[in-house]
Amino acid sequence: MPRLLLILTLLPACVPDAQAQAVRARIERIATPVATLEDVRVELARPAGAGHGRLRLQAGRVDAGELGYAYRDLAWECPLQRVRVDDADVRWLCDGEIRSGRGAPLRLAVDLGAATTDATLAGAGATLALHRDAATPDLTTLDLRRVPVQWAQALVAQAWTAAQLQRGSVDGRVRVEAPADRPLHVDARLALRGVALETDDGSVAADGVGGDFEIDLRLPAGATQARLDGQLQGGELLFGNAYIALPETPVAVGFDLARSDGQDWQLPRLHWRDGAALTVDGSARLSPEFDIRALALEVASTDAGALPARYLSGWLGLAGLSGLALRGGFDATLVLADGELDAVALRMHALDLEDSGGRFRFDALNGDIRYAAGAPVRSAFAWQGGTLYGLPFDAAAWSLQSGQGRLTLREPVALSLLDGEIGFESLVIEPPTGGTGLRVQTALRLDGLDIGVLAKSLDWPPFEGQLSGSIPAVRYADNRIDFDGGLSVQLFVGRIDVSQLSIERPFGVAPTVTSDLDLIGLDLHAMTNVFGFGSISGRLHGRIAGLRLVDWTATAFDAELHTEPVRGVRQRISQRAVQNISSVGDASFVTSLQGRLIGLFDDFGYRRIGVACRLRNEVCRMGGLRSAENTFTIVEGAGLPRLNVVGINRNVDWPTLVERLGAVAGGDVDPVFD
C-alpha cells in the first residue's frame, strides 16, 4: 500500500513528452502531501515513432512521514504505453515489477489519465487497488483483497510502537485524505482474518483473530485520534495475565482512542458485548507503555457459565483454580485511580461456584461485596451451602465493611463441618497496592471436627478422633500462608500438636508446607490396627521437627519417636509387627532362643521402642534407642522370649522406605524367619 501511494504521487511529474526518444532525470528531492522522496532517478527509453517505451524509476530514500513508512533503494520498471481514449483523454499504462531493498518483489500496474489515477499492487495472492480523481486530489481510495496485515506494520507502529504484526489478511476499503492544510485522515471498512500480533515484551498478543471493523483514524501533528467499532469472531487474545478465547459467535467491540505527543492514551469510550456471557462498558487512561493508570468499568453477566473458559482462565490458573465452573449471574463495577484499586462493587444473583477438582463448591451466592479505598461502605452476602473436599457445610451469611483500603468482617461467622464447627472470628483483606500484593488475615476457631468423618470421605484408613484448636492469626501475603498459634488433633486416644505451620505457593505449582509436630501419648494398639502393621501395644511419644512437604511429598524432617511406659498399659509387640519393622527398615532381630523357634510365639514383651530419621536429599539417616557406627536398636525386648530388633543400615533410601511402608499397609509383606 505505501509504495503504491508514493509512486503514483510521483508519476504525473515524471512522464515525458510523447515525441521524446529518451529521457533521463535526476531529482534531488520531491515533496508531496503523502511523502518525501530523495535521490529520485527517472529514465524512459522509447523507439522513435512508437507508442510505447520502457520506464525505470528509482528512489534512494522514501519517507512517508505521518504514515510511518520509510524505504531505501526503491525501484520500479515497466513497459509504458500511451493510449488515446478520445481527444480529451490520453492515458498512460505501465505494468511491472517493483522492489524495495532486499524485499520480495511485487507487481505494480498503473493507469494514468487526465482525470483519474488507478493502480493495482499484487503479490502472493493479495491485491491492493488504488483510485484517485483529479476532482478530489487530496483523496485516495484503496480496495484490499487478501492483503497481508504486515503491509500495515509501519502505519500501526505510528500508534503502537511495540506491536509486531505477524500474520493474517485483510479485505475492505480504505479512504485516505491528505490535505495540505488539515491532518491526515484514514477511514476504513475492514474484514480481518487469522490475524496474529505480539508486542516486543510478549505482554500483549493475538492469534487467529477475525472480525469486521469500521475505523476512523486522524493524525494531527504530534497526536493520534482513533475510533473503532465492529465485531470480533474467533481467535485468542492475551493482555498480561488476562487470556481471552473468543467464541465463534460475534462479539461487538468499540472504543475511542486519543493521545497527544508523549502523553497518556485516553479511552473515553469502551464497550464489549458477548451475549448473555459478558457485557462491559467503561473508560480508561493508559500510559504510553499501555499500563493502566485509570479505569472505570460496568460489567454484567446473566449466564456466567462461559466466563472461566473465555475470559478468566489466565487469572484462575495463577490462583490455582483452573477448571472453576460458574453458574448464575452477577454484575459489578470496578474503579482504578492512579493505577491503584479505588472501588469494587460485586452483586451476585444465585451464583454457583464449583472447583473441577472437587476441592470446594458454593451454592446460590446472593448479595453484595463492596470495597472502598476511601469512605466506609457496608455490604452483605450469603450462600445456601456447599462442600469442602466433598464434605458438606451449611448456609452462612457474611456482613462486611470496607474503607481506607481494607475489607473487614463486621461480626464472626460460623458454619458446621465434619460434625463440628469452624468459626471465622475476624477477617481483613487488603487488595494489591503500591507494589504490595494481596494480603489476607483471619482468625479461626475449630471445635470438635470429626477425623473419622474426614477419613471416610477421603478414603483414608479408619482414623478416629477430633480436631480442635484456635488459630489467632492466619496470614496470606506474597504467595505464602502463615499460621500463628497451633492446632491440637485428638487422635488414637492421644494428641498431635501442630505448630509453626506455613504454606508457600498454596495455589501454585509445587506448594510447599513446613511445620513442627509433637506426638503425645498415642495408643499404639489403635494406631497399628488401623494401618494393618501388626499389633503393638503401648503409648507413643515424639516430635517431627522441620517437616517440609513439596507438592505434598516429604523432602526433609528430623523425627524422633519412642514409647513411654504407662501404668496399666501392657507393652507387647506381635510377630507380624516385628517382621514388618524388619522389612521396612533394613533390620534384623535377635532373640534369646534359636531363630527357628520364633514362629512358635504370637507376640513378645518389650521394654522400649525408639526410632529416629533425619531426612535430607532423599536419604533417611536412621537412629534408635542406641546407635553404633552403622547399626541402631529399634526394639529392646523384655521377659522371655526376649527379642531385640536392630537396624543394620543407618542410611536408607527414602523413596524405597516409602514404597516398603505402602507394601506393609497393603499386606504385601510375608514373614521371613532367619
N, C-alpha and C positions, 0 to 999 in steps of 0.2 A: 504493500500500500504506500508507504512513504516514498519509495523510489519512483513509483509511478507519478505521484503528485509533483515531485521535483522535476522530473524530466519534462513533463507536459507543461510546466510553468516556463521552462527554458525554450522549448522547440519553436514557438512562433517567432522568436527573435533570431533564430539561427538558420531558418530555411532560406537558401539562396535563390536568386532570380532564375527563372526557367532557362534563360539564354546562356548562363554560365556553364562552362565545361568542368571547371574545378574550382573549388573554394576552400580556403583554409583560414581559420580564425582562431586566435588565442585571446581569451578574455580573462583578465586578472580576477575580476570579482563581479558577480551578478547578485543583486538583492531583490527578492520577491516577497510578497506578503506571507508566503509559506516558509521560505528557506533562503539561505545564502549559499552560493556556490563559488568556489575559488579554484583558480588554475584550470579554467574551462578551455577545452580544445575541441573544435568542430571541423570536420573535413567532409566535403561532398565531392564525389567524382561522378561525372555524367558524360557519356559519349555525346558528341555533337549531334544535335537534332533529335536525340532520344527523349522520350517522355518519362524516363526513369533513370535513376542513378543509385549510388550507394552512399549511405550516411554513416559516419562514425562520430560518436560523441563521447568525450571523456571529461571527467571532473576529478581533480586531485583530492578535493575535500568538499563535503556537503554537510551543512549544519542546518537541521530543521527547527532549531530554536525551541519554541514552546511545545512542539510535538515531541521533542526529546531524541530525535533520530540524528545520527552522525555517521558518515561513511567516508572511506578513503578509496581512491582508485576505482571510481565508478565508471563503467564502460558499457556502451550500447552500440551495436552495429546492425544495420538492416538495409534491405533494398528499398529505396524511396521512389514512390510513383506519384505523378501528378495527374489527377483525374478531373476533367471538367464536367460538372453535372449540368450546369446551364451558364448563361452569361454572368449571372451574379454569384455563382457558387463554384469555386475551384477548390478541390480537396487534395490533400497530401496524405498518402498512405505509406506506412512503414511497419514492418513486422520482422523482429529479430531477437537475438539472444542478448540478455543484459546480465552483467556480473558486477559484484562489489567485492574487492579484495579476493580472499580465497573461498568465499561462499559459493554454494551450488548455483549454477546458472538458472535463470527464469526466462520466460518468453514474454516480450512486450510487443503488443500490436497497437498502432496508433492511427487514428483517423482525424486529421486536422482540416476543419472547414472554416469558412469566413465567419460563421456564426456559432459554431459548436466545436467542441473538442471531445473525442471519445477514444477510450483506450481499454485494453484488456491485458492484465498481467496474469500469467498462468504458470503453473508448475506443480508437480507431484499431485495431480488430480484436483488442484484448487484453482479457482479463477476469481479475479477481482476486476470488476468493470467500473470505469470512471467516466463521468459525463460532466462537462462544463459548457455553459451557454454564455455567449458574449453579452446577452442582455443582463445577466447577473454574474459579473466577472468574479465576485468575491465568494461565490458558492460553488462547491464541488460535491457531487453526489457519487457515492460508491455503492456498488452492489457486490455482495460477497457470497461465494458458493464454496463450501468446504474449505475455507481459508484456515490454515493453522493458526492457533492463538499466539504462537511465538512471533508472528509478524507484528503483533501489537505490543511486544515486550517494552520497547522504548517509550511508547505512549503511557503504558501502565506505570513504568518506572518514574514518570514525572510526578505521579501522585503517591506512589508506594515504592520507594527505592529498594526495599528488602525483598520484594516479591520476584520470584523467578517462574515464568510460565514454562511448563514442561511439555505438555501435550494437550490435544483436544482440537476441535474445529469450531468454526463459527459461520453461520449463514445470516443474511439480513441486508439491511440498507443503512448507510451512514451519510449524513449531510454535514459537511464541514464548511463553516463560514469563517473567512479570514479577512475581514475588512481592515483597512489601514488605521482607521480611527476608533475601532472597537475591539474588545477581547476576542480571542479565538473561541468559537462556539461549535461544539460537536453534538449533534442529535442523532441517536442511533436506535434502531429496532433490530435486536439481535437474538438469534437462537444458538445457544451453546450446546455442544455435545461432547461428552467424555473429557471434560477439562480437568487438568491436574496442574497444581502450582505448589510452591513451597517457599517459605522465607529462608533467608540465609542461616538463621539460628534454628530452624525447624519448629519454631513455636506455633506457626500457622501453616496449615497445609490443606489441600483439597485433592480429591481423586475421583474420577468418573462422574463429575458433576454435570448435569444437564439442566436446561431451563430456557425460558423465553423472557426477554427483558426490554424495557424502554429506558434509555439512558440519555440524560441531558448533562453535558459537561461544558463548563466555561472556565477559561484560563486567563483571567485578568492578570496584569503584571504582578508577579510575586505571590499569586494566590491560586486556589483551586476551589471551584464550586461544582457540586455534582448532585444529581437526583436520580435515583434508580427505583423502578417498580417492575414487578414481574413475578414469575413463578419458577421455583426450583423443582426438579424432578429427578430423584435418584442421585447416588453418589455419597461421598463421605467428606466430612469437614472436621478439622482439628484446630482449636484455639486454646493453646496452653494445655490445661488438663481437661478441657471440655471437648468430648468427641461426639459428633453428630452423625448418625447413619440415616440419611434422608430416605423417606419412603418413595415408592414408585408413583404414588398419588401426588398431585401438585401441592406445593406449599407456597402460599403467597408471601412475598417479602417486599419490603420497601424501606428506603432511608433517604434522608437529605444529608449532605456532607459539605462542609466548608472549612477552609483553612487559609490563613494569611501566612506569608513567608516566615518560617521559623516558629510559628505559634502552634497551639494545640489544635487538634481536629475537633470540630463541633458537629455533633449529630443531633439536631433538634427534633428529628422525627425518626422513629424506629418502629417497624411493625412486622409481625410474623403470624401466619395463620396456617395451622396444621389441623384442620377439622376440629373434632372434639378432643384430640390429644393435647393440643397446646396452642394458646394464643398469647402473644406478647405485644405490648405497646409501651413506648417509653422514649427516653432521650439519653444522650451520653456526651461526655467530653473525654477525649483521649490525648495522650502525649504524642509527640512526633514519632515515638517508637511504638505507638499503639498500646501503651499501658493505660489502664482505666484510671482517670482522675475523678470523674463524677459519673453517676449512673442513677437513673430513676426508671423503674420497670413496674408494670402491672402485668401479672402472669396469671393464667387461669387454665384449668383442665377439668372437663366434665367426665372424661374417661381416661384415667391415669395409667391404664394397663400398658400402653405403648411407650411410656416415658423412659423406663430403665434401658430398654434396648436402643431407642432412638437418640436419647439426649443425655442420659445420666451415667452411662457405663464407665466413662473416664473417671469421674469423681467417686463412683461406687467402688471401682477397683482399688483406688488409693485407700479407701476406708475399709477394705477387706469385705465388701458387701456385694461382690459380683453375683449376679443372678437374683437380686432382690426383685420381688414381684409386688406390684401395686394394683389395687382395685378401688374404685370410687372416684372422688374428685376433690379439688381444692382450688383456692385462689390465694394470691399473695401479692404483696408489694415489697419492693426492695429499693433502698436508697443508699448510695455511697457518696460521700463527700470528701474531697481531698484525698482520694484513694483509700479511705477507711469506711468501714461499715457504720452507717448512721442510723438506720431504722429498718426493721423487718416486721411484717405482719402476715402470718400464715393462718388461713382459715380452712379447716378440714371438714369435709362433708362425707360421712360414712366411709372413711378411707381405711382400707386394709393394707397392712404391710406383712410380707412373709419372706423369710430367707429361704432360698432354694436348698441350702444345706441342712435345713431343719433346725437351725440354731434358735430361731425365735419366730413368733407370729403375734401381731397385734390386730385385734378385731374391732372394727367400727370406731375409728378415731373421729371424734367430733369436737369442735370448739376452736379456740384461738391460741396461738403462741405469738406474743409480741415482744420485740426487743427495741430498746431505745438507747442511743448513746448520750442523750441529753435528759430532758424532763421525764419523771417517772410515768410509767404506764402499767396497767394491770391486765391480766388475761387468765383464762382457764380452759382446760380441755380434759377429756376423759376417754377411756376406752372401755369396751364391754367385756374384755377378757383376752386370752391369748395363751401361748405356750412358750416355754423356755427349754430347749433341747427335748421337746416332746412332753414336758411336764406342764400341766395346765396351771394358770393363775387366773384370779378373778378380776372383776371390774375395779377400776381405780380412777379417782378424779384428782387432778393436779391444779393447784392455784398458784399463779406465778406473779412476780413483779419484776420490772426492769427499769433501769435508769443508770446514768453515768457509766454506760458501757458494760453493765453486768445484768445477767438474768438469774433471778434467785427464786427459791421455793418459799412461799409465804407461810406454809404450815406443813408439818410432817405428813407423809403418805405411807400407808401400809397395805400390803397385799399378801394373800395366802399363797404358799408354795411348799410342796413336799410335806403336807400336813402340818406345816409350821407357818411362820410369818417372817417376811422381810420388810423392814421399815427403813424408809429414807428420811432421816432426821433433818437433813439440810441438803441444799444443792446450790452451787454457784457456777454459772457458765460465763466465761469471758471469751468472746469471739476474737479471731486474729486481729491485731492492731500494732502499728508501729514496728513492724518486723518481728513481733512476738506471735507465735502460733496459738491455736486454740488451747484454752485452759479450762479444766472442769474439776470441781472438788465437791465431794459429798461425804456424808457420814451415814454409816449403815448399822442397822441392828438386825441380828439373826437370832430367831427364837425357835428352838426345837425342830429344825429341819430334819426330816426322817431320812437317814442314809440308806435304809433298806429300800424305800420307795425309789430313791435315785439309782441305786444299784440295779434294781429290776428294770427300770426304764432304759438304762444304758447297757443292759445285758452284761453287767459285771457279776462277779461271784456274789452270793447272797450275804453281803455285809449287813450288820445290824448296829444301829447306833444313832446318835443325834449330833447335829451341827449347830452350835450356838456361839454367840460372841458379839462383841461390839467393836466396830472399827471407827474410831473417832474421825479419821480423815482418809479418804481415797482420792488421790490427786492424779489427774491426767494432764501432761504437758510434754511437749517435744517428743511426741510419739512414744510415751512411756507412762505406765500406771504404777504408782507407789501407794502401798497400804501402810498407814500408821497403826499402832496397836497390834492386835493379833486375833486369831480365831482359835477356838477350842472345839475339837471334834471328839465327842464321846463315842468311843469305838472299842469293841471287844472288851467290855467291862472297864477298860482303862481310858486314857485320854491322849490325844495328839494335839500339841500346841504348835500353831503355825505363826511365825514371826518373820520380820524383815522381808515381806513378800513384795515383789515388784515384777512388772511385765514390760519388756521392751518390744516395740513394734506389735502391739496387740492385734492390730487389724491388717498387718502387712505380711511380707514374706519372712519365713523363719522366725516367728515370735519366740522371744527368749524370756524364760521365767527363772527368777532367783528367789531363794527362801531358806529359812532355817526351820527344822522340825525337831521337836522334843517329844519322845515317846515315854509315857508314864503308866506303868502297871498294866500293859495289855495282856489279856488272857491268852496264853499260847495255845491252849486246847481249842478254844473257839476259833482262833485265827488259822491254825493248821488244818482244822476240819474244813473251813471254808475253801482254802486253797488246795485241798487234797494232797497235802505234803506228807502225810503220815501224822501220827498223834504225838504231840509234845505237850506236857502239862507244866505249868509254872507261870511266872509273871515276867514280862519283858520290859526292859527299860533301855533308853539310849538316846542318841542325838544324831541327826543328819545335818551337818553344818555346810554352808556354802553350796547348797544344791543349785545346780544350773541345768535347765532344760532348754535345748534349742530345737524348735519345731516339735516340741513335746517329747524329745528324746534326751535322756540324761547324758551330759557331757562332762560333768565334774561334780564332786561332792567329797566330803570327809564324813564317813559314817562309822559309828561305834554302837553295837547292840549287845546287851548282856542280860542275864537273868539275875533276879534277886529273890532270896527265899522269903516266903510269907507263911506265917503260922497257919496251919490247917490246909495248906495247898501242897499237894504232892508234886514232886519233881521227877517225872518219868519221860522216857523217850522210846518210841516204838522202833522195832526193827526196820520198818519201811522208811521212817524218818531218817534213821542212820544211813541207809542205803542212798536215799535222795541227797542228803548232805554230802556224802562221799562222791556221788556222780556229778553234782553241781560244782563243787569246789576243789576238784583235784585232791581229795582227801582219802586217807585210809584209816581203818580202825584197828585198835589193838585191844585184845581182851585178856582177862586172866585165865581163860580156858583156851583150849585148842580152837583154832579158827573154824574147824569143821563142825564144832558143836554149837556155833552161834545160831544156827537155824532152829534150834530147839526152844528158843526163848522168844516171846512176843514183844517184850519191852524190857528196858533196863533203867535202873536208877541213875541219876546224875547229881553231881554237886553243883556244877556251874556250866553255863553255856555262854560263850562270848565270841563275837566275830567283828572284824573291822575291815573297811575298804576305803582306800584313798584313790579316787578315780581321776586320772589325768590322761589325755591323749589316747583314749580307748584302752587303757591298761589299768586294771584294778590291783593296787598293791595291798595284799591281804594281810590281816593280822588276827590275833585271837587272845585267849587268856594268857598264853605265854608264847613268845615268838623267838625263834632262833634265826640263823642266817637265812635259811630257805624253808623253814617249817613253822607251823603255828598250831596251837591246840585250840580246837573248836568246842569239844565236849570233854569235860572232866568227869569220869564216872564215879559212882559211889555204890557201896554194897557189893553183893555177888549175884550174878557175874558182873565184874567191873569192866566197863567199856570206855575207852578214850578214843575220840576221833581227832586225828591230827592231819592238818593240811600239809601237803608235800610240795606245793608250788606257790610261792608268795606273789608272783606276777601272773595274773590271769587276764586273758584277752576278754574285754568287756562284751563285745557282740556275742562271743561264744558263751559267756556266762549267762547272758540274757536268753539265748537260744535254749540252753540247758534248763533254765528256770521254767520256760514255756513248756518244755517237754515234760518236766515233773508235774506241772499243773494239769497237763493234759493226760497224765497217767501213762506216758510213753516210756518210762524208765523201768526196766526189770531188775530185780535184786540180783546182785553178784556177790558170792561169798569167796573171800580169799583166806 
